[in-house]
Amino acid sequence: MAQVNPAGATPAADPNSIDPRVFPPSARRGSECRELQLGGARATELVEQYGSPLYVIDEAAARDRAREVRVALESEAERIGTSATVYYAGKAFLCVEVAQWMAEEGLAIDVASGGELAVALAAGVDPARIGFHGNNKSEREIARAVEAGVGTIIIDSEVETERIARAAAAADRRQRVRLRVNSGVHASTHDFLATSHEDQKFGQPLSEAPRLVEAILARDSLEFVGLHCHIGSQIFATDGFRESARRLVGVYPELERIAGRPIPELNLGGGFGIAYTSAQAEQAPEVAAIARQLADIVAETCAEAGVSVPQLAFEPGRAVIGQAGVTLYTVGTTKPVLLAGSDAAADPADLGFAERLYVSVDGGMSDNARPALYGADYQVRIANRESDADPALVRVVGKHCESGDIVVQRDVIPGDVRAGDTLAVAVTGAYCWSLSSNYNYVPRPPVIAVSNGSSRVIVRGETEDELLAKSVIPAPVAPANAG
């Protein structure tokens, strides 16, 4: 593959490298054939046993990260004289076994639908350690949550106050609730990921909080415990959290006056960023640093507002499960394409290559919609072997009938990548299976867990027969002139 090496271009140091900041910590190349191993299991053996594409979750990586995040946030909360509850945001990836892992590691569970609630309950999660989100919770979902004993329901709109109060009264319960508000602060991120500026579907304006809290307090069946705000996703800096916390805590004195008591909790949401590529890993903060900064922010803003530090709550999802996941694909076809002229060849983003190799795999946007939705970046490596071939600029694409069906926008791997190779795409633990679809009638892949060299299915894959069985096939109609 031709390479022009213009000034400013920085080719990858080793296109075979397995970056432990991106792949799960257990990922490594074996000593003999240099094949990728995940959780002690060989990538090709996993594909042979379970098929391709294949979602792989490293159980130890998920558990260790959950524990790391929880301990960091809890210890920093303790340092400033309070406590913290860490909810695992199930929307990132939820199945019964993962919910069990999170509960066993001391995390509560955040759900956003009746279906996610059903999964958490089926996993045996203590209902009191479940938080229920959603901007359009149905009355049936609300009643189900109340009857199950869900610890906290987050009120997202004014009408939900009456709906939850009515359901709680019918169940003879006093339901704990938080009010989701928009602080007017949103992280520097993709517009579709920014969830706290005013013109969007979640929450209520912060200016309305006193009136809405007064309405909540007027319902005997509701117990108001605090405000909730989520300012976005993939956040690398704490500036947004600082300003959002300042604005939220700023209304607590008025809320305390209305309630006649301290407001016990403050939920700052999640959105902690992680590295999807080696380049991002240079900027991604450590969770301990984020936790320390968040604790300092809360302590400072509470001191400024003259209120005691409330109990804190956080809702990380991607930051817990993202790096634990790897998706394995099989290469079908490859196609070299010349980049359009010297200007494109000189683009540092394309690393100085004059040619791009399109590598088509047996999955695509049906198993990872994030590149199409958000322009997300990923890192890819040949998993079944190592190679000393010249590096090539590649774009990994799927099999779907869409030009935007891209799995990896750009990366550099050995140029002899060929049909039949197994590719590993890192950091697919969050929002890949959760957003998967059957576009083009492609079955969803299974999800397997690997641990200590063994593997098992934790979410069954689909077959074409199962998809076809969902169609109602009418009985044949005899021709009009028959007989």
C-alpha positions as CSV (number, residue, x, y, z in Angstrom):
1,M,0.0,0.0,0.0
2,A,1.4,3.4,-1.0
3,Q,2.4,5.8,1.7
4,V,3.5,9.4,1.1
5,N,4.4,10.3,4.7
6,P,3.6,14.1,4.6
7,A,4.6,16.3,7.4
8,G,2.3,15.9,10.4
9,A,1.2,12.4,9.6
10,T,1.8,9.9,12.4
11,P,1.6,6.2,11.3
12,A,0.7,3.6,14.0
13,A,3.8,2.3,15.7
14,D,2.8,-1.4,15.5
15,P,-0.3,-2.4,13.6
16,N,-0.4,-5.7,15.6
17,S,-0.3,-4.1,19.0
18,I,-2.9,-4.8,21.6
19,D,-3.3,-1.6,23.7
20,P,-4.3,-2.5,27.3
21,R,-5.9,0.9,27.6
22,V,-8.4,0.0,24.9
23,F,-8.7,-3.8,24.9
24,P,-9.6,-5.6,28.1
25,P,-6.6,-6.1,30.4
26,S,-6.6,-9.8,29.8
27,A,-6.3,-9.3,26.0
28,R,-2.9,-10.5,24.7
29,R,-1.3,-12.3,21.8
30,G,-0.5,-16.0,22.5
31,S,3.2,-17.0,22.5
32,E,3.0,-19.4,19.6
33,C,0.7,-18.3,16.8
34,R,0.4,-14.8,18.2
35,E,-3.4,-15.1,18.1
36,L,-5.5,-12.8,20.2
37,Q,-6.7,-14.2,23.5
38,L,-9.5,-12.7,25.6
39,G,-10.0,-13.9,29.1
40,G,-7.6,-16.7,28.3
41,A,-9.7,-18.0,25.4
42,R,-8.5,-17.9,21.8
43,A,-10.4,-15.7,19.4
44,T,-10.6,-18.3,16.6
45,E,-11.8,-21.0,19.0
46,L,-14.6,-18.7,20.2
47,V,-15.7,-18.0,16.6
48,E,-15.5,-21.7,15.7
49,Q,-17.7,-22.5,18.7
50,Y,-20.2,-19.6,18.7
51,G,-20.1,-18.2,15.2
52,S,-19.4,-14.7,13.8
53,P,-20.0,-11.9,14.4
54,L,-19.7,-12.5,18.2
55,Y,-19.9,-10.1,21.1
56,V,-17.4,-11.1,23.8
57,I,-17.5,-9.7,27.4
58,D,-14.5,-10.3,29.7
59,E,-16.2,-11.0,33.0
60,A,-13.2,-10.1,35.1
61,A,-12.7,-6.8,33.3
62,A,-16.3,-5.9,33.8
63,R,-16.3,-6.8,37.5
64,D,-12.9,-5.2,38.2
65,R,-14.0,-2.0,36.5
66,A,-17.3,-1.9,38.4
67,R,-15.5,-2.3,41.7
68,E,-12.9,0.3,40.7
69,V,-15.6,2.9,39.8
70,R,-17.7,2.2,42.9
71,V,-14.7,2.3,45.4
72,A,-13.4,5.5,43.8
73,L,-16.7,7.4,44.1
74,E,-17.6,6.0,47.5
75,S,-14.2,6.8,49.0
76,E,-14.1,10.3,47.6
77,A,-17.7,11.0,48.9
78,E,-16.6,9.7,52.3
79,R,-13.6,12.1,52.2
80,I,-16.0,15.1,52.0
81,G,-18.3,13.8,54.7
82,T,-21.0,12.1,52.8
83,S,-21.8,8.8,51.1
84,A,-22.4,7.8,47.4
85,T,-24.6,5.3,45.7
86,V,-23.3,4.1,42.3
87,Y,-26.0,2.9,39.9
88,Y,-24.9,0.8,36.9
89,A,-26.7,2.4,33.9
90,G,-28.3,-0.7,32.4
91,K,-29.0,1.0,29.0
92,A,-25.3,0.5,28.2
93,F,-25.7,-3.2,28.2
94,L,-28.0,-5.3,30.4
95,C,-28.7,-9.0,30.6
96,V,-29.6,-11.1,33.6
97,E,-26.0,-12.2,34.3
98,V,-24.5,-8.8,33.9
99,A,-27.1,-7.4,36.3
100,Q,-26.0,-10.1,38.8
101,W,-22.3,-9.1,38.3
102,M,-23.1,-5.5,39.0
103,A,-25.1,-6.3,42.1
104,E,-22.5,-8.6,43.4
105,E,-19.9,-5.9,43.0
106,G,-22.0,-3.5,45.1
107,L,-23.6,-1.4,42.5
108,A,-27.3,-0.5,42.3
109,I,-29.0,-0.7,38.9
110,D,-30.5,2.1,36.8
111,V,-33.2,1.0,34.4
112,A,-35.1,3.0,31.8
113,S,-38.0,0.8,30.7
114,G,-40.3,-1.9,31.9
115,G,-38.1,-4.4,30.0
116,E,-34.9,-3.4,31.8
117,L,-36.8,-3.5,35.1
118,A,-37.9,-7.1,34.3
119,V,-34.2,-8.0,33.6
120,A,-33.0,-6.5,36.9
121,L,-35.7,-8.2,38.9
122,A,-35.1,-11.6,37.1
123,A,-31.4,-11.2,38.1
124,G,-32.5,-11.0,41.8
125,V,-31.4,-7.4,42.2
126,D,-32.9,-5.9,45.4
127,P,-35.7,-3.7,44.2
128,A,-34.7,-1.1,46.8
129,R,-31.4,-0.7,44.8
130,I,-33.1,0.0,41.5
131,G,-33.6,3.5,40.0
132,F,-36.3,3.9,37.3
133,H,-35.7,6.5,34.6
134,G,-37.6,7.4,31.4
135,N,-39.2,10.4,29.8
136,N,-42.4,8.5,29.0
137,K,-43.0,5.8,31.6
138,S,-46.4,4.3,31.1
139,E,-48.9,4.0,34.0
140,R,-48.5,0.3,33.8
141,E,-44.7,0.6,34.1
142,I,-45.0,3.0,37.0
143,A,-47.5,0.7,38.8
144,R,-45.2,-2.3,38.2
145,A,-42.2,-0.4,39.6
146,V,-44.1,0.7,42.7
147,E,-45.5,-2.7,43.4
148,A,-42.1,-4.3,43.0
149,G,-40.6,-1.9,45.6
150,V,-38.3,0.0,43.3
151,G,-36.1,2.2,45.5
152,T,-36.4,5.5,43.5
153,I,-38.4,6.6,40.5
154,I,-37.1,9.6,38.7
155,I,-39.8,12.1,37.8
156,D,-39.1,13.4,34.3
157,S,-42.2,15.5,33.6
158,E,-44.9,17.3,35.7
159,V,-47.6,14.8,34.8
160,E,-45.6,11.9,36.3
161,T,-45.9,13.4,39.8
162,E,-49.6,12.6,39.8
163,R,-49.2,9.2,38.1
164,I,-46.6,8.0,40.5
165,A,-48.5,9.4,43.5
166,R,-51.6,7.6,42.4
167,A,-49.8,4.3,41.9
168,A,-48.1,4.6,45.2
169,A,-51.3,5.3,47.0
170,A,-53.0,2.4,45.4
171,A,-50.1,0.1,46.6
172,D,-50.2,1.7,50.1
173,R,-46.6,2.8,49.7
174,R,-44.6,5.9,50.1
175,Q,-42.5,6.1,47.0
176,R,-39.1,7.7,47.0
177,V,-38.7,10.1,43.9
178,R,-36.1,12.4,42.4
179,L,-36.9,15.2,40.1
180,R,-34.9,15.3,36.9
181,V,-33.9,18.8,35.9
182,N,-31.9,20.5,33.1
183,S,-29.2,22.6,34.5
184,G,-28.7,24.3,31.2
185,V,-25.2,22.9,31.0
186,H,-24.2,20.3,28.5
187,A,-20.9,18.6,27.9
188,S,-18.7,19.2,24.8
189,T,-20.0,16.2,22.9
190,H,-22.1,15.1,20.0
191,D,-25.5,16.9,20.0
192,F,-27.4,13.5,20.2
193,L,-25.4,12.7,23.3
194,A,-25.8,16.0,25.1
195,T,-28.9,15.5,27.3
196,S,-29.0,18.6,29.6
197,H,-29.5,21.6,27.5
198,E,-33.0,23.1,27.5
199,D,-34.4,22.1,24.1
200,Q,-34.6,18.3,24.4
201,K,-36.9,15.7,25.7
202,F,-35.5,14.9,29.2
203,G,-36.2,16.6,32.5
204,Q,-37.7,19.9,33.5
205,P,-36.1,23.4,33.5
206,L,-34.2,24.1,36.7
207,S,-36.1,27.3,37.2
208,E,-39.3,25.2,37.6
209,A,-37.8,23.0,40.4
210,P,-39.2,24.9,43.4
211,R,-42.8,24.7,42.0
212,L,-42.5,21.1,41.0
213,V,-40.9,20.0,44.3
214,E,-43.7,21.8,46.2
215,A,-46.2,19.8,44.2
216,I,-44.3,16.6,45.0
217,L,-44.2,17.4,48.7
218,A,-48.0,17.9,48.7
219,R,-48.5,14.2,47.8
220,D,-48.5,12.1,50.9
221,S,-47.6,9.0,48.9
222,L,-44.4,10.5,47.6
223,E,-41.1,11.1,49.4
224,F,-38.9,13.7,47.6
225,V,-35.2,12.9,48.1
226,G,-33.4,15.2,45.7
227,L,-32.6,16.5,42.2
228,H,-31.1,14.5,39.3
229,C,-29.3,15.9,36.3
230,H,-27.4,14.2,33.4
231,I,-25.3,16.6,31.4
232,G,-24.1,14.3,28.5
233,S,-22.0,11.3,27.6
234,Q,-18.3,10.7,26.8
235,I,-17.2,13.5,29.1
236,F,-13.4,13.8,29.6
237,A,-13.3,17.0,31.6
238,T,-15.1,18.0,34.8
239,D,-15.8,21.6,33.9
240,G,-19.4,20.8,32.9
241,F,-20.0,18.9,36.1
242,R,-18.7,21.9,38.1
243,E,-21.0,24.4,36.6
244,S,-24.0,22.0,36.6
245,A,-23.4,21.1,40.3
246,R,-23.1,24.8,41.1
247,R,-26.5,25.5,39.6
248,L,-28.2,22.5,41.1
249,V,-26.9,23.1,44.6
250,G,-27.8,26.8,44.2
251,V,-31.5,26.0,44.4
252,Y,-31.2,23.6,47.4
253,P,-31.6,26.4,50.0
254,E,-35.0,27.3,48.5
255,L,-35.9,23.6,48.3
256,E,-35.0,23.2,51.9
257,R,-37.1,26.2,52.8
258,I,-40.1,24.7,51.0
259,A,-39.5,21.2,52.5
260,G,-38.7,22.4,55.9
261,R,-35.8,20.0,56.1
262,P,-32.5,19.3,54.3
263,I,-32.7,17.7,50.9
264,P,-30.9,14.4,51.4
265,E,-29.6,13.5,47.9
266,L,-28.1,14.8,44.7
267,N,-27.7,12.7,41.6
268,L,-25.1,14.0,39.1
269,G,-25.8,11.3,36.5
270,G,-23.0,9.6,34.6
271,G,-21.4,10.2,31.2
272,F,-17.8,9.6,32.3
273,G,-15.7,9.2,29.1
274,I,-13.6,6.2,28.1
275,A,-11.0,5.7,25.4
276,Y,-12.1,3.9,22.2
277,T,-8.8,4.3,20.5
278,S,-5.1,4.6,21.5
279,A,-5.2,8.2,20.5
280,Q,-8.2,8.9,22.9
281,A,-6.4,7.0,25.7
282,E,-3.9,9.8,25.8
283,Q,-6.6,12.2,27.0
284,A,-9.0,9.9,28.9
285,P,-8.9,10.6,32.6
286,E,-8.5,8.0,35.3
287,V,-11.7,7.2,37.3
288,A,-9.9,8.1,40.6
289,A,-9.1,11.5,39.2
290,I,-12.7,12.1,38.1
291,A,-14.1,10.9,41.4
292,R,-11.7,13.2,43.3
293,Q,-12.6,16.2,41.2
294,L,-16.3,15.6,41.5
295,A,-16.1,15.3,45.3
296,D,-14.2,18.6,45.5
297,I,-16.8,20.2,43.2
298,V,-19.7,19.2,45.4
299,A,-18.0,20.2,48.6
300,E,-17.1,23.6,47.2
301,T,-20.5,24.3,45.7
302,C,-22.3,23.3,48.9
303,A,-20.1,25.5,51.0
304,E,-20.8,28.4,48.6
305,A,-24.6,27.8,48.9
306,G,-24.5,27.3,52.6
307,V,-26.0,23.8,52.6
308,S,-24.8,20.5,54.0
309,V,-23.3,18.1,51.5
310,P,-26.1,15.7,50.4
311,Q,-25.7,12.0,49.8
312,L,-24.4,11.6,46.2
313,A,-25.5,9.3,43.4
314,F,-23.9,8.5,40.1
315,E,-25.0,6.5,37.1
316,P,-22.0,5.2,35.0
317,G,-22.7,2.6,32.3
318,R,-20.2,2.9,29.5
319,A,-17.4,3.6,32.0
320,V,-18.1,0.3,33.6
321,I,-18.8,-2.1,30.7
322,G,-17.4,-0.5,27.6
323,Q,-13.8,-1.7,27.7
324,A,-14.8,-5.2,28.8
325,G,-16.4,-5.8,25.4
326,V,-14.8,-6.9,22.1
327,T,-16.6,-7.9,18.9
328,L,-15.2,-10.5,16.6
329,Y,-15.9,-10.5,12.9
330,T,-14.8,-12.5,9.9
331,V,-13.4,-10.7,6.8
332,G,-15.3,-11.4,3.5
333,T,-13.9,-9.1,0.9
334,T,-11.2,-6.4,0.6
335,K,-11.1,-3.5,-1.8
336,P,-8.3,-0.9,-2.3
337,V,-9.5,2.6,-3.1
338,L,-7.3,5.6,-4.1
339,L,-7.7,8.6,-1.9
340,A,-8.9,11.7,-3.9
341,G,-5.8,13.6,-4.7
342,S,-2.8,15.0,-2.9
343,D,-5.0,17.0,-0.5
344,A,-6.7,13.9,0.9
345,A,-3.3,12.1,1.0
346,A,-1.9,14.9,3.0
347,D,-4.7,14.8,5.6
348,P,-3.1,13.9,8.9
349,A,-6.3,12.0,9.8
350,D,-5.5,9.5,7.0
351,L,-1.9,9.2,8.3
352,G,-0.3,10.0,5.0
353,F,-1.6,7.0,3.0
354,A,-2.5,7.5,-0.6
355,E,-4.8,4.5,-0.6
356,R,-7.5,3.1,1.7
357,L,-8.3,-0.6,1.9
358,Y,-12.0,-1.3,2.5
359,V,-12.3,-4.4,4.6
360,S,-15.9,-5.9,4.6
361,V,-17.0,-8.0,7.5
362,D,-20.0,-10.2,8.3
363,G,-21.7,-7.7,10.6
364,G,-22.0,-4.0,10.6
365,M,-24.4,-1.3,11.6
366,S,-26.9,-4.0,12.8
367,D,-24.5,-5.0,15.6
368,N,-22.8,-1.6,16.1
369,A,-24.9,1.5,15.2
370,R,-22.7,4.0,17.0
371,P,-20.5,4.9,14.0
372,A,-23.6,5.7,11.9
373,L,-25.4,7.5,14.8
374,Y,-22.6,9.4,16.4
375,G,-19.5,9.1,14.1
376,A,-17.9,7.0,16.8
377,D,-14.3,5.9,16.4
378,Y,-13.1,2.3,17.1
379,Q,-9.9,0.4,17.0
380,V,-9.4,-2.9,15.1
381,R,-6.8,-5.6,15.0
382,I,-6.3,-8.9,13.1
383,A,-7.1,-11.4,15.8
384,N,-6.2,-14.8,14.3
385,R,-2.6,-14.0,13.5
386,E,0.2,-11.5,13.6
387,S,1.8,-10.1,10.5
388,D,5.0,-8.2,9.4
389,A,3.3,-7.0,6.2
390,D,3.5,-3.3,5.4
391,P,0.8,-1.4,7.3
392,A,-2.4,-0.3,5.5
393,L,-4.9,2.4,6.1
394,V,-8.2,0.5,6.4
395,R,-11.9,1.2,6.8
396,V,-13.8,-1.7,8.2
397,V,-17.4,-1.8,6.7
398,G,-20.3,-4.0,7.2
399,K,-22.5,-6.1,4.9
400,H,-25.6,-3.8,5.0
401,C,-27.1,-2.0,2.0
402,E,-26.0,1.5,3.3
403,S,-23.0,3.6,2.5
404,G,-22.9,4.7,6.1
405,D,-22.5,1.1,7.3
406,I,-19.1,1.6,8.8
407,V,-17.7,-0.3,11.8
408,V,-14.2,1.4,12.0
409,Q,-13.8,4.7,10.2
410,R,-10.0,4.5,10.0
411,D,-7.2,2.4,11.5
412,V,-3.9,1.0,10.5
413,I,-3.4,-2.8,10.4
414,P,-1.1,-5.2,8.4
415,G,-1.8,-4.8,4.7
416,D,-2.2,-8.5,4.0
417,V,-5.5,-8.7,5.8
418,R,-7.6,-11.1,3.7
419,A,-10.8,-13.1,3.5
420,G,-11.3,-15.5,6.4
421,D,-9.3,-13.4,8.9
422,T,-10.8,-12.8,12.2
423,L,-11.0,-9.1,13.2
424,A,-11.3,-7.8,16.8
425,V,-13.0,-4.4,17.4
426,A,-12.3,-3.1,20.9
427,V,-14.6,-1.3,23.4
428,T,-17.9,-2.7,22.2
429,G,-19.3,-3.6,25.6
430,A,-21.5,-0.5,25.7
431,Y,-24.4,0.5,23.4
432,C,-23.6,-2.1,20.7
433,W,-25.8,-5.1,21.7
434,S,-28.2,-2.6,23.3
435,L,-28.7,-0.7,20.0
436,S,-28.5,-3.8,17.7
437,S,-31.2,-4.4,15.1
438,N,-32.3,-6.9,12.4
439,Y,-31.7,-4.5,9.6
440,N,-31.6,-6.4,6.3
441,Y,-32.9,-9.4,8.3
442,V,-29.5,-10.0,9.8
443,P,-29.8,-12.0,13.1
444,R,-28.4,-10.5,16.2
445,P,-25.2,-12.2,17.3
446,P,-24.9,-13.9,20.7
447,V,-23.1,-12.4,23.7
448,I,-20.6,-14.7,25.5
449,A,-18.7,-14.2,28.7
450,V,-15.1,-15.3,28.9
451,S,-13.3,-16.0,32.2
452,N,-10.1,-17.9,33.1
453,G,-10.0,-19.6,29.7
454,S,-13.6,-20.7,29.6
455,S,-16.6,-19.2,27.9
456,R,-20.4,-19.4,28.0
457,V,-23.4,-17.7,26.4
458,I,-25.1,-15.0,28.4
459,V,-27.4,-13.8,25.6
460,R,-28.5,-16.2,22.9
461,G,-28.1,-15.2,19.3
462,E,-30.8,-15.3,16.7
463,T,-31.3,-17.4,13.6
464,E,-32.9,-16.6,10.3
465,D,-35.6,-19.1,11.1
466,E,-36.4,-17.3,14.3
467,L,-36.7,-14.0,12.4
468,L,-38.9,-15.6,9.7
469,A,-41.1,-17.1,12.4
470,K,-42.1,-13.6,13.4
471,S,-43.7,-13.0,10.0
472,V,-47.3,-13.9,9.6
473,I,-47.4,-16.0,6.5
474,P,-50.9,-16.0,4.9
475,A,-52.4,-19.3,3.6
476,P,-52.1,-19.7,-0.1
477,V,-55.2,-18.4,-2.0
478,A,-56.6,-20.6,-4.8
479,P,-56.7,-18.9,-8.3
480,A,-60.1,-17.4,-9.1
481,N,-60.6,-19.8,-12.0
482,A,-59.6,-22.9,-10.2
483,G,-62.0,-25.9,-10.8
